Amino acid sequence: MQANEKQPSRMHQTVNDLVLAEMFLLQATIESVTAIGDGLSELMSADSRPPLKSLLQRTRDEALEPYSTRYKYFRKLIKRQDKD
Protein backbone atom coordinates (compact mmCIF):
# COMPACT_ATOMS: atom_id res chain seq x y z
CA MET A 1 0.00 0.00 0.00
CA GLN A 2 2.95 2.35 0.50
CA ALA A 3 3.78 2.18 -3.19
CA ASN A 4 0.28 3.45 -3.98
CA GLU A 5 0.65 6.27 -1.45
CA LYS A 6 3.98 7.40 -2.92
CA GLN A 7 2.77 7.39 -6.53
CA PRO A 8 0.32 10.33 -6.22
CA SER A 9 2.91 12.25 -4.23
CA ARG A 10 5.52 11.65 -6.91
CA MET A 11 3.06 12.62 -9.64
CA HIS A 12 2.11 15.75 -7.69
CA GLN A 13 5.78 16.71 -7.30
CA THR A 14 6.43 16.18 -11.00
CA VAL A 15 3.52 18.42 -11.96
CA ASN A 16 4.71 21.06 -9.48
CA ASP A 17 8.20 20.92 -10.97
CA LEU A 18 6.80 21.31 -14.47
CA VAL A 19 4.69 24.31 -13.48
CA LEU A 20 7.66 25.91 -11.74
CA ALA A 21 9.88 25.32 -14.77
CA GLU A 22 7.26 26.89 -17.05
CA MET A 23 7.02 29.93 -14.78
CA PHE A 24 10.80 30.34 -14.83
CA LEU A 25 10.78 29.99 -18.61
CA LEU A 26 8.09 32.64 -18.96
CA GLN A 27 9.96 35.06 -16.68
CA ALA A 28 13.22 34.47 -18.55
CA THR A 29 11.51 34.98 -21.90
CA ILE A 30 10.03 38.29 -20.80
CA GLU A 31 13.42 39.50 -19.57
CA SER A 32 15.12 38.27 -22.73
CA VAL A 33 12.63 40.03 -25.00
CA THR A 34 13.12 43.19 -22.97
CA ALA A 35 16.90 42.96 -23.41
CA ILE A 36 16.52 42.45 -27.16
CA GLY A 37 14.08 45.36 -27.36
CA ASP A 38 16.49 47.59 -25.45
CA GLY A 39 19.30 46.57 -27.80
CA LEU A 40 17.18 47.36 -30.86
CA SER A 41 16.19 50.72 -29.39
CA GLU A 42 19.81 51.55 -28.77
CA LEU A 43 20.71 50.43 -32.28
CA MET A 44 18.05 52.68 -33.79
CA SER A 45 18.82 55.67 -31.59
CA ALA A 46 20.42 58.65 -33.29
CA ASP A 47 22.46 59.41 -30.17
CA SER A 48 25.97 58.16 -29.77
CA ARG A 49 25.95 54.39 -29.53
CA PRO A 50 28.64 51.80 -28.98
CA PRO A 51 30.19 49.96 -31.93
CA LEU A 52 27.79 47.48 -33.50
CA LYS A 53 29.85 44.44 -32.49
CA SER A 54 29.88 45.36 -28.78
CA LEU A 55 26.18 46.30 -28.87
CA LEU A 56 25.28 42.92 -30.36
CA GLN A 57 27.49 41.03 -27.91
CA ARG A 58 26.04 42.87 -24.92
CA THR A 59 22.48 42.30 -26.17
CA ARG A 60 23.23 38.60 -26.67
CA ASP A 61 24.63 38.29 -23.16
CA GLU A 62 21.70 40.16 -21.63
CA ALA A 63 19.20 38.03 -23.58
CA LEU A 64 20.81 34.72 -22.52
CA GLU A 65 21.45 35.55 -18.87
CA PRO A 66 17.85 35.16 -17.62
CA TYR A 67 17.68 31.61 -19.00
CA SER A 68 20.98 30.47 -17.52
CA THR A 69 20.28 32.05 -14.13
CA ARG A 70 16.82 30.54 -13.83
CA TYR A 71 17.99 27.15 -15.05
CA LYS A 72 20.71 27.03 -12.39
CA TYR A 73 18.25 28.12 -9.73
CA PHE A 74 15.69 25.52 -10.85
CA ARG A 75 18.31 22.75 -10.77
CA LYS A 76 19.25 23.75 -7.21
CA LEU A 77 15.60 23.60 -6.16
CA ILE A 78 15.18 20.15 -7.69
CA LYS A 79 18.33 18.84 -6.02
CA ARG A 80 17.19 20.21 -2.68
CA GLN A 81 13.77 18.57 -3.08
CA ASP A 82 15.37 15.25 -4.02
CA LYS A 83 17.34 15.31 -0.76
CA ASP A 84 14.17 15.78 1.31
Sequence and secondary structure as in RCSB ss.txt:
>XXXX:A:sequence
MQANEKQPSRMHQTVNDLVLAEMFLLQATIESVTAIGDGLSELMSADSRPPLKSLLQRTRDEALEPYSTRYKYFR
KLIKRQDKD
>XXXX:A:secstr
 HHHHHHHHHHHHHHHHHHHHHHHHHHHHHHHHHHHHHHHHHHH SS    HHHHHHHHHHHHHHHHHHHHHHHH
HHHHHHHH 
